Amino acid sequence: MISFKKKEAESIKDTDFVKTDIEDMIIAYILDQSKNNNISLAQKNNTTYISFRQGKIKDFLGEWYSILGLYQNNKLSPEMYDVFVQSKIKNLSAAENKSCSKEEYKFEDTYSDLF
């Protein structure tokens, strides 16, 4: 289990250690979702694609895909794209402060010290 607190994580958030740890959490989540058959994988030209069949990540990726496409095709200004990004980050920060039960978040005990 990770044993450092939020302030310590913020002070070293740009180090390879934290990046690797976050990647490990993502891998753990993907593996957990694969046990429940909630993901699909595909490969094309040495690139692996992952699709989430349900849940918060699936919903976010669908919404972000639409917004990002508009932004990349210059149909959405950088300022409006930034509003979208900041809104999503703010919502994540707000959710982080909510109490939740262990049934709602399986990984709470393992990763709660990071956030």
Secondary structure, 3 states (H helix, E strand, C coil): CCCCCHHHHHHCCCCHHHHHHHHHHHHHHHHHHHHCCCEEEEEECCEEEEEECCCHHHHHHHHHHHHHHHHHCCCCCHHHHHHHHHHHHHHHHHHHCCCCCCCCCCCHHHHHHHC
